[in-house]
């Protein structure tokens, strides 16, 4: 958390949830302009945090070479074929999942609207 605050400054908002059963720590969601980070504290040391989720919604932020507004073709050229392609039943927006390795478990989800990237969600699987 200290490193996030040092890098990004004071968040626009910070929401705290009670202990999360899977991880065991208190979750904090820090929102900034165009980016949000979810952190979980260590149940044994509340001053230590693990970043478990990153959500980007503004072109200001570069995520492994991708940024909001790029085409689906660019994302495919940069990351290759996704592991899964689905459509959100509520919004009808297509999204692509890229799974990470066993050494780094998690996934990155690219969400498109009108053929352009408008949201990136990366999650580290902690349980």
JOWOLIN-V11346 format. One record per residue. N is the residue number from 0. RES is the residue in one small letter. SS is DSSP state (A for helix, B for strand, O for the rest). PSI is psi in radians with two decimals (none if undefined). NEAR is the number of other ideal C-beta (glycine too) atoms within 10 Angstrom. Layout:
n: (N N)
res: (RES RES)
ss: (SS SS)
psi: (PSI PSI)
near: (NEAR NEAR)
This chain:
n: (0 1 2 3 4 5 6 7 8 9 10 11 12 13 14 15 16 17 18 19 20 21 22 23 24 25 26 27 28 29 30 31 32 33 34 35 36 37 38 39 40 41 42 43 44 45 46 47 48 49 50 51 52 53 54 55 56 57 58 59 60 61 62 63 64 65 66 67 68 69 70 71 72 73 74 75 76 77 78 79 80 81 82 83 84 85 86 87 88 89 90 91 92 93 94 95 96 97 98 99 100 101 102 103 104 105 106 107 108 109 110 111 112 113 114 115 116 117 118 119 120 121 122 123 124 125 126)
res: (x x x x x x x x x x x x x x x x x x x x x x x x x x x x x x x x x x x x x x x x x x x x x x x x x x x x x x x x x x x x x x x x x x x x x x x x x x x x x x x x x x x x x x x x x x x x x x x x x x x x x x x x x x x x x x x x x x x x x x x x x x x x x x x)
ss: (O A A A A A A A O O O O B B B B B B B O O O O O O B B B B B B B O O B B B B B B B B O O B B B B B B B B B B B B O O O O O O B O O B O O O O B A A A A A A A A O O O O B B B B O O O O O O B B B B B B O O O O O O B B B B B B B B O O B B B B B B B B B O O O)
psi: (-0.74 -0.78 -0.66 -0.84 -0.66 -0.69 -0.74 -0.28 -2.90 2.28 2.75 -0.61 2.70 2.07 2.31 2.31 2.63 3.07 2.31 2.19 -0.64 -0.84 -0.61 -0.15 2.95 2.31 2.43 2.29 2.01 2.11 2.32 3.07 1.87 0.07 2.51 2.50 2.37 2.22 2.56 2.29 2.81 2.18 -0.42 -0.26 1.65 -0.12 -0.16 2.39 2.68 2.26 2.10 -0.28 2.44 2.25 2.15 2.33 0.14 2.53 -0.13 -0.57 2.29 2.22 1.73 0.66 -0.13 2.58 2.80 2.39 -0.28 2.78 2.80 -0.63 -0.69 -0.80 -0.76 -0.70 -0.55 -0.72 -0.12 -2.95 2.30 2.75 -0.63 2.45 2.19 3.01 2.29 2.10 -0.46 -0.87 -0.30 0.20 2.33 2.58 2.60 2.36 2.36 2.03 2.54 -3.12 3.00 -0.55 -0.44 1.32 2.38 -2.91 2.83 2.33 2.14 2.17 2.29 2.65 2.22 0.66 0.07 2.57 2.22 -0.07 2.42 2.24 2.06 2.30 2.43 2.16 2.02 -0.03 none)
near: (17 9 10 16 12 8 7 13 9 8 18 10 9 13 12 10 12 7 12 17 7 10 16 14 22 17 18 18 16 20 14 17 11 13 18 18 20 20 21 23 21 14 13 8 9 11 8 14 21 14 15 20 17 17 17 22 16 14 13 12 16 10 16 11 11 18 16 19 11 19 12 16 9 15 20 13 11 12 15 9 8 19 12 11 12 12 11 10 6 6 10 8 14 15 17 20 14 18 13 15 7 6 5 8 13 15 16 20 17 25 17 18 12 6 10 13 22 17 16 21 18 19 16 16 12 15 8)
